[in-house]
Amino acid sequence: HGRLQRIEAGVDGLERLFDLLRDDGLIHPAVHRGSAERDGGDRAAGDERGAANARRTHHLYGNGAQARPAQLPGRIGRKRGEVTLTHTGRQLARIPIDVRLGRMVIEAAKTGSPNLLAQVLVVVAFLSLQDPRERPDDKREDADRIHNRYADETSDFLTALNIWDRVFQADGDPSNNALRRICKTEYFSWLRMRQWKDLVSQLRQMCKELKFKVGDPLPASRPGLEIRQLPLNQQAAHSLCCAWDADGIHKSMLAGLLSMMGMQVVREPKASDFAGLTGSARARAMKRAQKQSKNDYQGARGTRFALFPASAVAKKTPSWVMSTELVETSRLWARYSAAIDPAWAEPLAKLRAMSLGTYLSCSIADAIFCFVSSEMTPF
């Protein structure tokens, strides 16, 4: 009996994995009625077809009993079935980075220009490594002021591109000694900056092997030379922000972050919340609560999070955001975020949203919200 329970759990796990892969468009399901039966219960077996074409085939064998009803439309049942990787899945198998980041690269290559792909590669490499910005304990304010020159208040990803353009492009590719001087002056880690540059080069080479056209990560415009040559203490906040194809970059990134969307939920503070306070203490508490009330987001699977205070996006608190990471300390914080238009999710999640909308008898817009709020999180 115990063995049958373990096999049952294994089959459930495989079915859930197949659902996730199929719903993200990475596999083609083909369910067949099998004549083979296995005595004693269900059994799951995998049959790998070879790494040469990155094709994977799995078989689920039933015990002759009727498959249980699907919890959502298109669920793979207990009958014998076959699952194969799609073209996108085979491409992801060749990209040696996190699957979410790899999905961003593929989307940029498919829908964007060569320059857009190059910009997404810079962001993907940045997210794959430790943040190169440093904040020494004795010079935190100075480091924050210098880093704030690059901060884009709509996107932490564009902030990374601003840093890249200033260090590696605006004034030419620096030598190792010049890069060391820049890093020392602007509180960057020299080693992490080198790793960032090397990883971008490796990703560009990988894209060429996949027959993707890669351009140059050039902005539409950048701050003039007269601004870049000012002393650091005279350069204002956001003064080194460039003009990028923000919508194109964020749409490509959203392809890998559909489950990391968040909708702003505003709860106005009530007077009863400050009943025990008077005078200046009450005024300060009300001001703090008013600010915090806007920094509250509802994410997938019922999570509630806030934008990390160090993020430039936290000052604007947009209505919809996407984030790459959730970290829990005093509360659940979203790091590396950007403001987005929720309508961008519709073409990216269209097939699943249409199926879910039909199943729930609701609109596509409502289905998308159900999609990003459900337990079934896509890759």
NORTAWO-V987560 format. One record per backbone hydrogen bond with DSSP energy under -0.5 kcal/mol. CO is the residue of the C=O (numbers start at 1). NH is the residue of the N-H. E is the energy in kcal/mol with one decimal. If there is no record, write none. Layout:
co nh e
CO NH E
CO NH E
This chain:
co nh e
1 5 -1.9
2 6 -1.9
3 7 -2.3
4 8 -2.6
5 9 -2.3
6 10 -2.0
7 11 -2.3
8 12 -2.2
9 13 -2.2
10 14 -2.2
11 15 -2.6
12 16 -2.2
13 17 -2.2
14 18 -2.8
15 19 -2.3
16 20 -2.2
17 21 -2.4
18 22 -3.1
19 23 -2.7
20 24 -1.1
21 26 -2.4
21 27 -0.7
22 25 -1.7
26 86 -3.1
27 29 -0.6
28 84 -1.6
30 82 -1.8
32 34 -0.7
38 41 -1.1
43 61 -1.8
45 59 -2.2
47 57 -1.1
50 55 -0.9
55 49 -0.8
57 47 -2.3
58 83 -0.5
59 45 -1.9
61 43 -1.2
62 38 -0.7
72 75 -1.4
80 32 -1.6
81 60 -0.6
82 30 -2.3
84 28 -2.9
86 90 -2.3
87 91 -2.0
88 92 -2.4
89 93 -1.8
90 94 -0.6
91 94 -1.2
92 95 -1.3
94 96 -0.7
95 97 -1.7
98 102 -2.7
99 103 -2.0
100 104 -1.4
101 105 -1.7
102 106 -2.2
103 107 -2.1
104 108 -2.4
105 109 -2.3
106 110 -1.9
107 111 -2.5
108 112 -2.0
113 117 -2.3
114 118 -1.9
114 215 -2.3
115 119 -2.0
116 120 -2.4
117 121 -2.2
118 122 -1.5
119 123 -1.8
120 124 -3.0
121 125 -2.4
122 126 -1.9
123 127 -2.3
124 128 -1.2
125 129 -0.7
126 129 -0.8
132 189 -2.5
136 139 -1.5
137 140 -0.6
139 143 -2.4
140 144 -2.9
141 145 -2.2
142 146 -2.1
143 147 -2.7
144 148 -1.9
146 149 -1.1
147 150 -1.7
148 238 -2.0
149 240 -2.3
151 153 -0.5
152 155 -0.9
154 339 -2.8
155 159 -1.1
156 160 -1.5
157 161 -1.6
158 162 -2.2
159 163 -2.0
160 164 -2.3
161 165 -2.6
162 166 -2.1
163 167 -2.4
164 168 -2.8
164 169 -0.5
165 169 -1.4
165 170 -3.9
167 174 -0.5
169 172 -1.7
172 174 -0.5
175 179 -2.7
176 180 -2.1
177 181 -2.0
178 182 -2.2
179 183 -2.6
180 184 -2.3
181 185 -2.1
182 186 -2.5
183 187 -0.7
183 188 -2.2
187 134 -2.8
188 190 -0.6
189 193 -2.2
190 194 -2.1
191 195 -2.2
192 196 -2.5
193 197 -2.3
194 198 -2.7
195 199 -2.6
196 200 -2.1
197 201 -1.9
198 202 -2.1
199 203 -2.6
200 204 -2.3
201 205 -1.9
202 206 -2.2
203 207 -2.3
204 208 -1.8
205 209 -1.8
206 210 -1.3
207 212 -3.1
208 211 -1.4
212 214 -0.7
213 215 -0.5
216 218 -2.5
221 243 -2.6
224 227 -0.9
224 228 -1.9
225 229 -1.9
227 230 -1.2
231 234 -2.2
231 235 -0.5
232 235 -1.2
234 236 -0.6
236 239 -1.7
238 241 -1.3
242 244 -0.6
243 220 -3.0
243 221 -0.8
244 246 -2.1
245 249 -2.4
246 250 -2.6
247 251 -2.5
248 252 -1.9
249 253 -2.0
250 254 -2.2
251 255 -0.9
253 256 -1.4
254 257 -1.0
257 260 -1.8
258 261 -0.8
259 300 -0.6
260 323 -1.6
262 321 -2.2
263 298 -2.8
264 266 -0.5
265 267 -0.6
266 268 -0.6
270 273 -1.4
271 274 -1.7
272 275 -1.2
274 277 -1.6
278 281 -0.9
278 282 -0.8
279 283 -1.8
280 284 -2.6
281 285 -2.2
282 286 -2.4
283 287 -2.1
284 288 -2.5
285 289 -2.4
286 290 -2.3
287 291 -1.8
288 292 -2.5
289 293 -2.0
290 294 -0.6
291 294 -0.8
291 295 -0.6
292 295 -0.6
293 267 -0.8
294 296 -1.0
296 265 -3.1
297 299 -0.6
297 305 -2.2
298 263 -2.3
299 302 -0.9
300 303 -1.5
303 299 -3.1
305 297 -2.8
306 334 -2.8
308 311 -2.2
311 314 -0.9
312 315 -1.1
313 316 -1.1
313 317 -1.9
319 264 -3.2
320 340 -1.8
321 262 -2.6
322 338 -1.6
325 335 -2.4
327 329 -0.6
327 333 -3.4
331 329 -2.3
331 333 -0.7
332 306 -2.1
333 327 -3.0
333 335 -0.6
334 308 -2.4
335 324 -1.1
335 325 -1.1
336 324 -1.5
337 156 -3.0
338 322 -1.9
340 342 -0.6
341 344 -2.2
342 345 -1.5
343 346 -1.0
343 347 -0.6
344 348 -0.8
345 349 -2.5
347 350 -0.5
349 353 -3.0
350 354 -2.9
351 355 -2.0
352 356 -2.7
353 357 -3.0
354 358 -2.2
355 359 -2.1
356 360 -2.5
357 361 -0.9
357 362 -2.1
363 367 -2.4
364 368 -2.5
365 369 -1.7
366 370 -2.4
367 371 -2.6
368 372 -2.4
369 373 -1.2
370 374 -0.9
371 374 -0.7
375 377 -1.7
